[in-house]
Amino acid sequence: MKRRNFIAAAGAATLLGACGQKQDCTKGTPEEAKPQEVIKWNMVTTWPPGFQGLGTGAEYLAELIGKMSGGRLQVKVYGAGELVPPLQVFDEVSSGSVQMGHGAAYYWKGKLPAASFFSSVPFGLNAQEMNGWLLKGGGLELWEELYSPFNILPLPAGNTDTQMAGWFNKEIITIEDLKGLKMRIPGLGGEVLKRAGGTPELIAGGEIFSALEMGRIDAAEFVGPYNDLAFGFYKAAKYYYYPGWHEPGTTLEAIINKEALAGLPADLQEIVKAACLTANADMLAEFTEKNSQALKILVEEHGVQVKPLPEAVLTHLSKIAEEVVAEQGAVNPLAKKIFNSYQAFKAKSAEWRKIAQSL
């Protein structure tokens, strides 16, 4: 049974269980017979409309909320630029102009330097570890504290797993090859590149291909084979490098206006939260399946050269990353608390990772 049919069937089964197969649930007191109010929300995203994996992940979340609520809460999704520009999503949700947003926390690094810890940190936690830190290690509570002054509740709502290092129009052999390189790369990874001598640029996903093709930038990272194939980056760059040192396990976020959430009945509030966590797991499963298929197509059908970054380059970037991450964790007391929590979880999970992933 497909997952979306499963959700609908589960909802129907719950209704039958509550009412009894022969019982007419519309009967009762006049007050009970009244149709329930339908609440309509808007969700804006940082992703191109309908874009696979990311954009469709936001759409799946909206669909899930509708089904789990029995249609009582309906969420309409607007892709990047359809209602607001992609990098204004946070501000729109904060102001209450829209009720929800879907994106990645590192997009707000300029406003909240510590936000990057809740998306991805260079040479940091992988997807499983991010889920462990956020949901069981105290990370989510710190995330809520960081966003609270902006009237926003954050929740994990997707994960792309480890990404690729990106598309390059020249080979990367030594660290010198990064000097003067103009590259689309967000978050703390961009700061690491800058200190390595490159020039990072924050460009929305839908604009990357043209920037790369026209030579505005020399290299670009976005996600991985699944999304990169869809954008056709192989037409604009020759070399495809790995691993994604800058994003080892990128968490995506649902951001919810706190007043809008508080205005919902208690059961709908819990449905919104549960739907986010379901969407979080679903996206990781999708990327795990689709990346391998897309990589095969890129190599076998389009002749893409997939290359590893040299160990010396990775070692140099790792040393810079340690400095960058530590600095981000020292900008204010809350950032320090977030940094300490993140680092403690990373140190604790590292020992298990060595054993569990030693095959």
Kinemage of the C-alpha trace (Angstrom):
@kinemage 1
@onewidth
@group {chain A} dominant
@subgroup {mainchain}
@vectorlist {calphas} color= white
{ca met a 1} P 0.000 0.000 0.000
{ca lys a 2} L 1.367 3.418 -0.924
{ca arg a 3} L 2.217 5.622 2.024
{ca arg a 4} L -0.396 8.273 1.213
{ca asn a 5} L -3.158 5.701 0.777
{ca phe a 6} L -1.991 4.186 4.037
{ca ile a 7} L -2.494 7.500 5.847
{ca ala a 8} L -5.998 7.832 4.431
{ca ala a 9} L -6.837 4.246 5.315
{ca ala a 10} L -5.487 4.687 8.818
{ca gly a 11} L -7.655 7.751 9.274
{ca ala a 12} L -10.728 5.871 8.075
{ca ala a 13} L -9.975 2.961 10.376
{ca thr a 14} L -9.664 5.317 13.321
{ca leu a 15} L -13.024 6.857 12.493
{ca leu a 16} L -14.715 3.461 12.256
{ca gly a 17} L -13.134 2.369 15.485
{ca ala a 18} L -14.372 5.429 17.292
{ca cys a 19} L -17.928 5.352 15.891
{ca gly a 20} L -18.578 1.680 15.262
{ca gln a 21} L -19.215 0.371 11.768
{ca lys a 22} L -23.001 0.683 11.971
{ca gln a 23} L -23.176 3.802 14.105
{ca asp a 24} L -24.057 7.107 12.423
{ca cys a 25} L -21.511 9.566 13.783
{ca thr a 26} L -23.441 12.548 12.455
{ca lys a 27} L -26.225 11.921 14.949
{ca gly a 28} L -26.218 13.287 18.466
{ca thr a 29} L -27.005 16.611 20.008
{ca pro a 30} L -27.628 19.584 17.684
{ca glu a 31} L -24.232 20.984 18.756
{ca glu a 32} L -22.482 17.727 17.823
{ca ala a 33} L -24.161 17.635 14.441
{ca lys a 34} L -22.637 20.928 13.325
{ca pro a 35} L -19.892 20.589 10.714
{ca gln a 36} L -16.439 21.213 12.130
{ca glu a 37} L -14.609 24.381 11.169
{ca val a 38} L -12.059 24.110 8.373
{ca ile a 39} L -8.903 26.100 9.122
{ca lys a 40} L -6.729 27.200 6.206
{ca trp a 41} L -3.024 27.908 6.477
{ca asn a 42} L -0.363 28.987 3.995
{ca met a 43} L 3.149 27.526 3.850
{ca val a 44} L 5.964 29.287 1.985
{ca thr a 45} L 9.181 27.486 1.081
{ca thr a 46} L 12.725 28.201 0.000
{ca trp a 47} L 12.449 25.530 -2.722
{ca pro a 48} L 11.412 25.870 -6.370
{ca pro a 49} L 7.699 25.014 -6.783
{ca gly a 50} L 7.175 21.257 -6.907
{ca phe a 51} L 10.898 20.524 -6.847
{ca gln a 52} L 11.494 16.850 -6.183
{ca gly a 53} L 12.591 15.780 -2.721
{ca leu a 54} L 12.683 19.268 -1.217
{ca gly a 55} L 9.647 21.001 -2.692
{ca thr a 56} L 7.637 17.794 -2.802
{ca gly a 57} L 8.706 17.124 0.787
{ca ala a 58} L 6.987 20.352 1.830
{ca glu a 59} L 3.931 19.382 -0.212
{ca tyr a 60} L 3.847 15.958 1.423
{ca leu a 61} L 3.935 17.593 4.849
{ca ala a 62} L 0.967 19.793 3.936
{ca glu a 63} L -0.926 16.830 2.522
{ca leu a 64} L -0.189 14.794 5.622
{ca ile a 65} L -1.540 17.514 7.923
{ca gly a 66} L -4.742 17.609 5.896
{ca lys a 67} L -5.252 13.857 6.024
{ca met a 68} L -4.303 13.420 9.678
{ca ser a 69} L -6.688 16.213 10.635
{ca gly a 70} L -9.530 14.748 8.623
{ca gly a 71} L -9.522 17.867 6.476
{ca arg a 72} L -9.983 20.224 9.421
{ca leu a 73} L -6.599 21.898 8.800
{ca gln a 74} L -5.710 22.546 5.171
{ca val a 75} L -2.274 23.880 4.229
{ca lys a 76} L -1.598 25.473 0.849
{ca val a 77} L 2.045 25.392 -0.264
{ca tyr a 78} L 3.754 28.197 -2.152
{ca gly a 79} L 7.166 27.493 -3.663
{ca ala a 80} L 10.006 29.993 -3.741
{ca gly a 81} L 8.934 33.220 -5.396
{ca glu a 82} L 5.267 32.307 -5.725
{ca leu a 83} L 4.244 34.342 -2.690
{ca val a 84} L 7.525 35.574 -1.178
{ca pro a 85} L 11.204 35.402 -2.217
{ca pro a 86} L 12.930 32.238 -0.943
{ca leu a 87} L 15.209 33.958 1.534
{ca gln a 88} L 12.345 35.910 3.135
{ca val a 89} L 10.525 32.828 4.396
{ca phe a 90} L 11.719 33.239 7.996
{ca asp a 91} L 10.616 36.878 8.202
{ca glu a 92} L 7.187 36.160 6.739
{ca val a 93} L 6.486 33.392 9.228
{ca ser a 94} L 7.841 35.514 12.075
{ca ser a 95} L 5.506 38.394 11.201
{ca gly a 96} L 2.482 36.119 10.951
{ca ser a 97} L 1.875 36.972 7.293
{ca val a 98} L 1.898 33.211 6.738
{ca gln a 99} L 1.487 30.420 9.243
{ca met a 100} L 4.257 28.021 8.134
{ca gly a 101} L 7.513 27.874 6.253
{ca his a 102} L 9.789 25.114 4.990
{ca gly a 103} L 13.506 25.580 4.420
{ca ala a 104} L 16.886 25.143 6.081
{ca ala a 105} L 18.116 26.900 9.211
{ca tyr a 106} L 21.484 27.892 7.766
{ca tyr a 107} L 19.731 30.290 5.404
{ca trp a 108} L 19.197 32.543 8.422
{ca lys a 109} L 22.873 32.598 9.467
{ca gly a 110} L 23.077 36.337 8.850
{ca lys a 111} L 20.275 36.939 11.328
{ca leu a 112} L 21.060 34.109 13.742
{ca pro a 113} L 24.665 32.829 13.496
{ca ala a 114} L 23.878 29.807 15.678
{ca ala a 115} L 21.067 28.688 13.353
{ca ser a 116} L 23.528 26.674 11.253
{ca phe a 117} L 23.881 24.131 14.047
{ca phe a 118} L 20.298 23.076 13.356
{ca ser a 119} L 20.801 22.374 9.656
{ca ser a 120} L 24.356 21.190 9.057
{ca val a 121} L 27.850 21.921 10.324
{ca pro a 122} L 31.005 21.179 8.292
{ca phe a 123} L 32.470 17.824 9.333
{ca gly a 124} L 29.647 17.575 11.877
{ca leu a 125} L 26.779 15.235 12.681
{ca asn a 126} L 25.322 12.935 10.042
{ca ala a 127} L 21.586 12.470 9.478
{ca gln a 128} L 21.087 9.834 12.165
{ca glu a 129} L 23.104 11.819 14.659
{ca met a 130} L 21.200 15.030 13.895
{ca asn a 131} L 17.939 13.243 14.627
{ca gly a 132} L 19.448 11.833 17.805
{ca trp a 133} L 20.676 15.217 19.019
{ca leu a 134} L 17.504 17.102 18.130
{ca leu a 135} L 14.919 14.603 19.334
{ca lys a 136} L 16.699 12.886 22.226
{ca gly a 137} L 19.776 14.955 23.055
{ca gly a 138} L 18.297 18.347 23.908
{ca gly a 139} L 18.914 19.994 20.540
{ca leu a 140} L 15.264 20.712 19.762
{ca glu a 141} L 14.768 22.590 23.022
{ca leu a 142} L 17.752 24.813 22.192
{ca trp a 143} L 16.421 25.348 18.680
{ca glu a 144} L 13.095 26.466 20.128
{ca glu a 145} L 14.908 28.844 22.466
{ca leu a 146} L 16.852 30.371 19.571
{ca tyr a 147} L 13.734 31.008 17.458
{ca ser a 148} L 11.399 31.975 20.290
{ca pro a 149} L 12.124 35.755 20.149
{ca phe a 150} L 10.958 35.656 16.533
{ca asn a 151} L 7.602 34.074 17.416
{ca ile a 152} L 8.562 30.871 15.606
{ca leu a 153} L 8.481 27.204 16.606
{ca pro a 154} L 10.938 25.061 14.600
{ca leu a 155} L 10.671 21.333 13.945
{ca pro a 156} L 12.791 18.946 11.852
{ca ala a 157} L 10.863 18.214 8.659
{ca gly a 158} L 13.298 16.481 6.331
{ca asn a 159} L 16.887 15.393 5.863
{ca thr a 160} L 18.891 15.033 2.656
{ca asp a 161} L 21.577 12.833 4.266
{ca thr a 162} L 25.215 13.490 3.309
{ca gln a 163} L 25.459 15.779 0.300
{ca met a 164} L 27.985 16.036 -2.513
{ca ala a 165} L 30.874 18.499 -2.404
{ca gly a 166} L 29.567 19.999 -5.623
{ca trp a 167} L 30.073 20.693 -9.320
{ca phe a 168} L 33.329 22.243 -10.510
{ca asn a 169} L 34.614 23.492 -13.829
{ca lys a 170} L 38.183 22.607 -12.927
{ca glu a 171} L 39.878 19.801 -11.053
{ca ile a 172} L 40.659 20.266 -7.361
{ca ile a 173} L 44.086 18.804 -6.731
{ca thr a 174} L 45.496 20.969 -3.934
{ca ile a 175} L 44.126 23.580 -1.547
{ca glu a 176} L 45.550 26.214 -3.913
{ca asp a 177} L 42.840 25.309 -6.407
{ca leu a 178} L 40.215 26.742 -4.066
{ca lys a 179} L 41.812 30.184 -4.020
{ca gly a 180} L 39.830 32.681 -6.045
{ca leu a 181} L 37.093 30.105 -6.653
{ca lys a 182} L 33.607 31.634 -6.809
{ca met a 183} L 31.219 29.011 -5.470
{ca arg a 184} L 27.592 28.773 -4.503
{ca ile a 185} L 27.742 27.387 -0.980
{ca pro a 186} L 25.633 28.432 2.043
{ca gly a 187} L 26.027 28.330 5.784
{ca leu a 188} L 29.227 27.691 7.657
{ca gly a 189} L 30.635 25.829 4.679
{ca gly a 190} L 30.707 29.131 2.857
{ca glu a 191} L 32.745 30.718 5.624
{ca val a 192} L 35.206 27.815 5.525
{ca leu a 193} L 35.603 28.249 1.769
{ca lys a 194} L 36.169 31.974 2.249
{ca arg a 195} L 39.006 31.364 4.694
{ca ala a 196} L 40.483 28.842 2.285
{ca gly a 197} L 40.702 31.651 -0.274
{ca gly a 198} L 37.451 31.167 -2.172
{ca thr a 199} L 34.432 33.419 -2.609
{ca pro a 200} L 31.158 31.947 -1.342
{ca glu a 201} L 27.829 33.056 -2.770
{ca leu a 202} L 24.351 32.355 -1.447
{ca ile a 203} L 22.132 31.693 -4.458
{ca ala a 204} L 18.631 30.211 -4.329
{ca gly a 205} L 18.292 26.734 -5.837
{ca gly a 206} L 16.351 27.803 -8.891
{ca glu a 207} L 19.060 30.287 -9.914
{ca ile a 208} L 22.128 28.041 -9.575
{ca phe a 209} L 22.144 26.515 -13.056
{ca ser a 210} L 22.140 29.821 -14.915
{ca ala a 211} L 24.836 31.251 -12.618
{ca leu a 212} L 27.031 28.216 -13.259
{ca glu a 213} L 26.338 28.050 -16.983
{ca met a 214} L 26.985 31.753 -17.558
{ca gly a 215} L 30.225 31.765 -15.553
{ca arg a 216} L 28.998 33.987 -12.743
{ca ile a 217} L 30.319 31.255 -10.445
{ca asp a 218} L 32.989 28.599 -10.977
{ca ala a 219} L 31.439 25.880 -8.844
{ca ala a 220} L 28.236 25.076 -6.997
{ca glu a 221} L 26.909 22.672 -4.458
{ca phe a 222} L 23.222 22.083 -3.946
{ca val a 223} L 22.238 18.709 -2.536
{ca gly a 224} L 23.170 15.443 -4.225
{ca pro a 225} L 22.530 13.315 -7.319
{ca tyr a 226} L 18.720 13.213 -6.952
{ca asn a 227} L 18.282 16.986 -7.070
{ca asp a 228} L 21.389 17.790 -9.097
{ca leu a 229} L 20.265 15.547 -11.954
{ca ala a 230} L 16.867 17.278 -12.018
{ca phe a 231} L 18.536 20.686 -12.265
{ca gly a 232} L 20.811 19.506 -15.069
{ca phe a 233} L 24.018 20.716 -13.457
{ca tyr a 234} L 25.944 18.150 -15.509
{ca lys a 235} L 25.314 20.396 -18.517
{ca ala a 236} L 27.137 23.307 -16.878
{ca ala a 237} L 30.075 21.705 -15.048
{ca lys a 238} L 32.458 18.863 -15.773
{ca tyr a 239} L 33.528 17.476 -12.399
{ca tyr a 240} L 31.329 16.169 -9.573
{ca tyr a 241} L 33.198 15.984 -6.269
{ca tyr a 242} L 32.516 14.163 -3.013
{ca pro a 243} L 32.148 13.937 -0.019
{ca gly a 244} L 29.897 16.747 1.154
{ca trp a 245} L 32.195 17.859 3.950
{ca his a 246} L 30.154 21.017 4.439
{ca glu a 247} L 26.821 19.187 4.877
{ca pro a 248} L 27.226 15.678 6.290
{ca gly a 249} L 23.574 15.318 7.291
{ca thr a 250} L 21.410 18.306 6.459
{ca thr a 251} L 18.234 18.762 8.474
{ca leu a 252} L 15.436 20.746 6.870
{ca glu a 253} L 12.959 22.642 8.976
{ca ala a 254} L 9.298 23.426 9.286
{ca ile a 255} L 8.887 26.787 10.962
{ca ile a 256} L 5.514 27.617 12.478
{ca asn a 257} L 4.173 30.931 13.684
{ca lys a 258} L 3.629 30.370 17.413
{ca glu a 259} L 0.470 32.461 17.616
{ca ala a 260} L -1.057 30.594 14.690
{ca leu a 261} L -0.201 27.273 16.312
{ca ala a 262} L -1.596 28.350 19.692
{ca gly a 263} L -4.825 29.326 17.938
{ca leu a 264} L -5.451 25.734 16.868
{ca pro a 265} L -7.384 23.201 18.950
{ca ala a 266} L -5.042 21.052 21.037
{ca asp a 267} L -5.412 17.965 18.850
{ca leu a 268} L -4.548 19.896 15.682
{ca gln a 269} L -1.448 21.319 17.344
{ca glu a 270} L -0.245 17.788 18.020
{ca ile a 271} L -1.138 16.697 14.488
{ca val a 272} L 1.040 19.461 13.016
{ca lys a 273} L 3.979 18.387 15.169
{ca ala a 274} L 3.520 14.684 14.437
{ca ala a 275} L 3.233 15.350 10.701
{ca cys a 276} L 6.554 17.226 10.733
{ca leu a 277} L 8.345 14.282 12.324
{ca thr a 278} L 6.757 11.865 9.847
{ca ala a 279} L 7.844 14.064 6.939
{ca asn a 280} L 11.325 14.223 8.457
{ca ala a 281} L 11.718 10.445 8.288
{ca asp a 282} L 10.027 10.177 4.907
{ca met a 283} L 12.400 12.587 3.164
{ca leu a 284} L 15.502 10.805 4.429
{ca ala a 285} L 14.128 7.517 3.106
{ca glu a 286} L 13.395 9.110 -0.267
{ca phe a 287} L 16.882 10.562 -0.663
{ca thr a 288} L 18.446 7.265 0.380
{ca glu a 289} L 16.588 5.523 -2.431
{ca lys a 290} L 16.760 8.170 -5.154
{ca asn a 291} L 20.383 9.314 -4.839
{ca ser a 292} L 21.785 5.950 -5.885
{ca gln a 293} L 19.504 5.785 -8.925
{ca ala a 294} L 20.355 9.337 -9.992
{ca leu a 295} L 24.099 8.833 -9.574
{ca lys a 296} L 23.953 5.844 -11.917
{ca ile a 297} L 22.199 7.964 -14.555
{ca leu a 298} L 24.684 10.827 -14.187
{ca val a 299} L 27.655 8.522 -14.709
{ca glu a 300} L 26.317 6.053 -17.283
{ca glu a 301} L 24.083 8.305 -19.382
{ca his a 302} L 25.735 11.705 -19.045
{ca gly a 303} L 29.386 10.792 -18.585
{ca val a 304} L 29.833 12.761 -15.377
{ca gln a 305} L 33.268 12.463 -13.779
{ca val a 306} L 32.732 11.680 -10.097
{ca lys a 307} L 35.894 12.425 -8.130
{ca pro a 308} L 36.958 12.399 -4.466
{ca leu a 309} L 38.425 15.502 -2.913
{ca pro a 310} L 42.077 14.834 -2.046
{ca glu a 311} L 42.737 13.932 1.590
{ca ala a 312} L 45.076 16.904 1.970
{ca val a 313} L 42.312 19.271 0.875
{ca leu a 314} L 39.810 17.712 3.281
{ca thr a 315} L 42.304 17.868 6.144
{ca his a 316} L 42.960 21.558 5.507
{ca leu a 317} L 39.237 22.343 5.289
{ca ser a 318} L 38.608 20.396 8.492
{ca lys a 319} L 41.109 22.508 10.422
{ca ile a 320} L 39.497 25.709 9.177
{ca ala a 321} L 36.054 24.322 9.999
{ca glu a 322} L 37.034 23.728 13.632
{ca glu a 323} L 37.878 27.409 13.975
{ca val a 324} L 34.741 28.603 12.186
{ca val a 325} L 32.375 26.402 14.165
{ca ala a 326} L 33.984 27.377 17.477
{ca glu a 327} L 33.645 31.062 16.615
{ca gln a 328} L 29.972 30.654 15.753
{ca gly a 329} L 29.516 28.996 19.108
{ca ala a 330} L 30.972 31.960 20.955
{ca val a 331} L 28.980 34.902 19.573
{ca asn a 332} L 26.638 35.053 22.584
{ca pro a 333} L 25.653 32.970 25.643
{ca leu a 334} L 22.878 31.069 23.834
{ca ala a 335} L 25.165 30.230 20.917
{ca lys a 336} L 27.722 28.925 23.406
{ca lys a 337} L 25.080 26.734 25.025
{ca ile a 338} L 24.087 25.370 21.616
{ca phe a 339} L 27.706 24.796 20.614
{ca asn a 340} L 28.521 22.962 23.851
{ca ser a 341} L 25.478 20.719 23.482
{ca tyr a 342} L 26.269 19.958 19.847
{ca gln a 343} L 29.935 19.215 20.516
{ca ala a 344} L 29.139 17.013 23.505
{ca phe a 345} L 26.717 14.943 21.452
{ca lys a 346} L 29.195 14.719 18.583
{ca ala a 347} L 31.951 13.458 20.890
{ca lys a 348} L 29.612 10.934 22.475
{ca ser a 349} L 28.288 9.602 19.171
{ca ala a 350} L 31.722 9.447 17.538
{ca glu a 351} L 32.728 6.373 19.503
{ca trp a 352} L 29.593 4.536 18.482
{ca arg a 353} L 29.983 5.653 14.857
{ca lys a 354} L 33.464 4.110 14.715
{ca ile a 355} L 32.041 0.759 15.734
{ca ala a 356} L 28.658 0.840 14.011
{ca gln a 357} L 29.997 2.089 10.658
{ca ser a 358} L 33.229 0.114 10.584
{ca leu a 359} L 32.108 -2.370 7.918
